[in-house]
Amino acid sequence: MILNRWWTHPCELVACLVNVYFVVWVVVMCCLMILSVVSAVEKRS
């Protein structure tokens, strides 16, 4: 069971959460960049 492994090795769970948080942060930053570019293009036209 994966949860059992995390329970005996909490550091693995922390590393997994950090990886998930980093991926989510990168996706959010990309979305914000795309939105800012789209709004800039719309203002120009």
Secondary structure, DSSP 4 states (H G I P E B T S, - for coil): -HHHHHHH-HHHHHHHHHHHHHHHHHHHHHHHHHHHHHHHHHHH-
